[in-house]
Amino acid sequence: MQKFLVIQTAFIGDVVLATALLEKLHNHFPDAQIDFLVRKGNEALLINHPYLHEVLVWDKKQHKLRNLWRLIRRIRRTKYDKVINVQRFAATGLLTVFSGAAETIGFDKNPMSFLFTRKIPHVVSTSGAPLHEINRNQRLIAAFTDDLPAKPRLYPSADDLTKVRSYQGRPYITVSPASVWFTKQYPPEKWAAFIREAPASYTVYLLGAPSDKELCEQIRALAPTANIIILSGQLTFLQSTALMKEAAMNYVNDSAPMHFASAVNAPVTAVYCSTIPAFGFGPLSDKSFIVEIKEPLDCRPCGLHGYRACPRGHFHCAYKIQEAQLLQTLTGNNLSNLPHII
């Protein structure tokens, strides 16, 4: 039996996208042992994943280096056939190099890649040559699978589905309004303006972490007549994903909830402010829409990951998006006018 270890200890959305590798490996090696290494906190995404033998967790906040060496010793004992490192940082490079695996695979931009048995060019996606992250990651395993990437997938449990069933009695949409980066986050007053215009027949569920509750309260206060229910901090990752799956539409920023929707093929409208879809992290659901400012800005994109504040101070890339653009994806009117329909 072959043994594979996939390493992705970055953020939540990166882990979701890396699940495409698990799908592909299982498809080609259905009897293999597949393990996944993530940072502490992200393991909840993978509870009851049907293709995973074990989820390894690296606590990077407390005793980071001590925990790293413990992981290396544990990984060496497993004697993996292939270790596949999706990241480009030295620490995971060390994990890969010292894994004892017969084959170590990673991107050439990892500082330790000169010691990998196979290093793959890390190609940056551009407007002229777009490359989605799942295509880029697929290149790590193409030599022993094929060139066609699988889609990412999450697996909410029966208990997760039961947990959200009480919220599904009438038509609803979800809004995940938060982002780690200010310039990736559609402003609360703009979310509220859209919600005020949305058909009254829909319940609006505001999703997010416990830390997002204040933002959600702000949005609800700005749209007092709407049927808004705040679920921020009340649902797990997989429960939120289960709720998104049956929504009429899910509204998200360029952030992790977009990938949650992709991972259960839920309808999604992604609002892009300072970043652009050409960076390669766009939605993958069959019913996906991208909403962004209609006119070009010489300052957009201002960076790959966003900033704590708009570098120009005006944040036109967010404030000049029109509420009608978001409404179109819910009502189905004039969809041909939307840019970048996927």
DAMO-V787005 format. One line per field, one symbol per residue. burial: # if it has 24 or more other ideal C-beta (glycine too) atoms within 12 Angstrom, else .. A space follows every 10 residues. Layout:
burial: ???
This chain:
burial: ..######## ########## ######.#.. .########. .#####..#. ###.####.# ......##.. ##.##..#.# #########. ########## #.#####.## .##.###### ....#..... ########## #...#...## ######...# ...#..#... .########. ########.# ########.. .########. .#..##.### .##..##### ##..###### ########## ########## ########## ########## #####.#### ###...#..# ##...##..# ....#####. ###.###### #......### .#
